[in-house]
Amino acid sequence: MKLTTLFTSTAILGLAAAPAAAEDFQMQTFLGATAATTVAFEEMAADLAEATDGAVNITVLPGGAVVGAAETIEAIQNGILDGQYTAPSYFAGSDPAMGVLGDTIGAYPDSATRDRWFTEGGGLELARALYEQYDLHFICPIYWPSEQIPSTVPINTVADFEGLSMRAPGGLASDLLSRAGASLVTMGVGESVTAMETGVLDATDLANVALNVALGMHNQAKYSVLARHSMAVTEMSVSLDKWNRLSADHQQAFEDACNSMSARLSSELPEADAAAQAQAMDELEVTFIEFGEEEAATFRTLTQEVWADWGSRSPNAQAIVDSHRAFLEELDLN
């Protein structure tokens, strides 16, 4: 009996000491294979595999490799994907809270200040609670720079949006631009380049300078406008079931890797934008326009109108709006 007891105890101790089974994550990004963000994600995946001795293995899939950008949550729920590096705004059409989480439009002066909402204003807890309703775990927000507007005409004030024909992707930024008077058109990125070249579009709401230049947005559009009309959130999230199967140490390693990637992009993306801006000014003769405080104040007022509308669409959306308003008041930025 004593030998049996000893054997049983030893077996239990052996099981307890056994390493956790490796978890493989198929994760799709929102941009192409050569995008700086995708490359950074691939390097993060390699670092995480090394840090966890191969226990957490991520296969990085470029945007559109498996499903469209607006379909990744459903793909994760159905087991087709295990996670995503994306923007909540892609899901604004099905959940207004995702729209409010995904773009703070004109509320904050810059992305770094807005990202403090996640760490200091309760934003991370709200994001995780929202994502859990979709059986997802929101790991961390990832830095994304303020977006610019490539335009064929100068846009110096909010009033200059009146009557402009613009490509816009939907969500809160589109709502803001519509309230400013722009006439919005839904079309793909590639189509919008051609549309500006043929005069069908005056401008397009797209991304940061480096990406806009790389996509050929400034072949015809000789203006780039920093209106602070859109301040998108990007994030990394995974299946809640698979997250819960990770050990606490591996969960922490995953979160640390995500935050390190965000910190890296917070320096690399602005550097890339500065280089692209210099190139665009020199080689493409692009004029860069930045809105001043008076125009920023106008957009902040319109932001409150957009928030009032979108917040009224669901309790979750209203909770995020209320949290931002409280944090902005704390920062004396209302």
N, C-alpha and C positions, 0 to 999 in steps of 0.2 A: 504493500500500500504506500509506503514511504517513497519507494522508487517511482511508482506511478505518479505520485504527487509532484515529485521533483521533475519528472519528465514533462508533465503538463505545464508546470510553472516555467520551465526552460523554454518550452514551445511558445508560450504566451509572450515571454520576453523577446523571443526571436521575432515574432510577428510584429511586436511593437517597434522593434528597432529597424524593421525592413523599410527601405526607402519607398516613398510614394510612387505610384505608377506614373510614367511620363504622360503628359497631356499634349496632344497635338491640336493646334488652332489654325483653321483655314480662315484667313481674314482678308476682306476686300477693302481697298482704299477708294477714295473718290476721284483721284487723278491718275494720269497715265504712268507707265512704267519708268519713264525717264524724269518725271517731276522730282524736284528736290525733296518734297515731302515723302514721296514713295521711297526714294533712296535712303532717306533718314530712317524710315520705318524698317527697311530691310536691315540696316545696320543695328538698329535697336533690337530687332529680333535675334540677330546673331549674338549680341551682347547678353541678352536675357537667357538664351540657351546656355551660354558659357557660365553665367552667374548661378544658374540652377542645375549645373551639371547635366544638362540635357533633359531636365524634367519638364520644362515648358518650351515647346517648339512651335514657332509661328511660321506658317507659309504665307508670304505676302502676295496677294493677288491684286493687279492693277485695276483701276476703275473700269467697270463694265465687263470684267473677265467672266463673271458668273451671272450676275443680274444687273439691272439698272440701279442707279444711285438711290432711287426712291423705293427700291424693293429689298434692300439688304436686311432690314429688320424682319420682314416676313421670311426671308431665306434663312436667317438664324433660328427663328422659331420653328421652322420646318426641318432643321438639321442639315441644310444645304451648305450653310456657312456656320462658322463658330464665333465670328466677331467682325468688327468693322472699325475702320478709321475714316470718319465721315463728318458731316455737318448736320445737326438736328433740323436745320431749315429744309432739308430734303423731304422731311415728313410733315411739314406744316399743313399740307393739304388734307391730311387725315387726322391731325391732332394739333389744335391751336397752341397748346402748351409747348409742343416741339418748336413751333414757329417763334414763340416768345423767347424760349431758351436759346434758339439758334441764331438770333441776330438782335443786338441791342441798338441798332440803327444810330440815331444821333444823340443818344443819352450820355455817352462818355467821351472824354477828349481823346483817348487813345486806348489801344488794346490792353496795354499793361495795367492801366487803371481799372479797366473793366474786369480783367482777370482776377483782381483782388476781391471781387464779389464772390468768387468761388471759394477763396481761402479765408476771407475775413467776414463776408456778409451772408454766409449760410447757403451760398449757391450750390456747392458740391452736394450738400445733403438733399437739397430740392431736386437736383438733377438725378441723383441716385434713386430717390423715391419714385420719380417719374419713370425712369428706365426699368425699375423693378416691375412696374405694371405691364411691361412688355417682355418679362422674363429675361431681362438684360442687366448686366452690371456695368455701370458707368465708371470706368477706371480713372480717367483724368481728362480735363480740358487740355487742348494742345494749342499753343500760340498760333495765331493767324493775324497778319497785318491788316491795317485799314485798307479797304478796297478803293480803287480809283475808277473813273469813268472815262474810257477812250471816247473822244468826240470829234466830229468833223467841223464843229463850230465852237467858238469860245463860250464857256459857261462860267460867268463871274459871280453870279448871285443866284439865290434860290428862285427868284423871279424869272431867270433865264431858262428854267425848265419848261415854262409855259409853252405848250404846243410842240415841244420836241418829240420826234418819233424815236423811241428807245426800245432796245431789247432788254427784257427783264425776266428773271427766273421765277418770280412769284415770292410769296412770303411777305414779311414785314417791310423789307427794303422796297419792294415793288409798291406796296401800299403807300409808303412815305413819298416815293417819287410821283405816284399818281396824285396825291394830295398837293404836291408842288406844281402840278399842271402838266406833267409829261404824258404823252400818249404812248402806252406800253404795248409791245408786241412780244409774243412768246415764240422763240425760235432757238435752234441749236447754236452752239458757239461758232462752228465753222460757217454756218449760214449767215451769221451776223457780220463776219468779216466781209463776205461778198456783198451783203446788203448795204454796208457802209460805203463800199467801193462803187456801188451802182446808184447810191443816193436814196435808196429805200429807207435807210435808217440814218438818223443824225448822230446817234450815240448808242453805247451799250453799257449796261451794268454788268461788270464781269469780276475782275480779281485784282491782285496786286500788280505793280508795274512789271516785274520780271516775267510773270506769267503772261501778261497782256502783250508784251513785246515778243515773247517766244511764240505766241499764237498768231502773230502777224496782225494784231489789232491796229497797230499804228502805221500800216502800209498806206492807209488813206486818212485815218483819224490823226490829225496833226495837233490835237490837244489832249491832255490828260488832266483830269480834274479830281483833286482830293477834296471832296465835299463832305466827307465823314457821314455819308448817307447810309453806309452799311458797315457794321462791325461784327462780322460773322464769328460764331463759335465753331471750332472743330473739336472733335473728341475721339477717344478710343473706348470701345465697349465690347463686351463678350457675352456669350450665353451665361446666364446666371447659374444654370446647372453645372456647367463646366468650371465656372469660377469657384463654386462651392466645393468642387472636388479637389481643388488645389489646397496644399497645406498653407497655414498662416504665413510661413516664411516665404513660400513661393508667391502667394498673393502680394506680399509686401515687395518682393523683388520685381514683380510685374508693374506695380504702381510706381516704384522708384524709377524703373526704366522708362515708363510713360512720361513722368515728370522731367526726367533728364532729357528726353527727346524734345519736349516742349521748350526747355531752357536753351537747348542747342538751336532750335529753329528761331527762337526770339532774337538771336544774334545773326544767324546765317541768312534768314529771309530779308531783314532790312539791308544787310550788306549786298545781297543780290539785287534788291530793288534799287539801291544807290548806283550800282554798276550799270543796271539796265536803263536807269534814267539818264545817266551820262551818255550812254550809247545812243538812246533815242533822241536826245537833244543834238548830238553831234552828227549822227549819220542819217537820222530820219527827220530832223528839224522839227521835233515835237516841242510844243510850248506847254509847260507845266503850270497849272493854276491851283492855288490852295485857298479855300474859303477862310475868311477872317472870322473874328469873334461875333460880329453882328449876324452873319449868315449862319454860323453855328448855333446861335441863340434861336434863330428862326426854325432850324431843324429840330432843336430840343423841344420847342413848343409843338411842332407837328408830331414829334415822337410821343408826347403825352396823349395826343389825340389817337394815334395808332394803338398805343397801349390800352387806352380806355376801351377801344373797340375790341381788340383781341382778348383782353383780359375778361371781358364779359362773356366770352364764348365757352369758357369752362372754368371750374374751380381751380384746377391745376394751373391754368394760364394766369388766373388772377393772383394766385399765390406767388408766382414768379414775378409778376409785375409789381406787386406790393413789396416784395423783398428788394427789388432793384430800387424802388422809390425810397425805401427806408435807408438803404446803403448810400444812395446819392445824397440824401439829406445829412447823413452822418459825415460824408466827405465835403459837405457844403457846396455841392455841385448842382443842386436843383435850380 
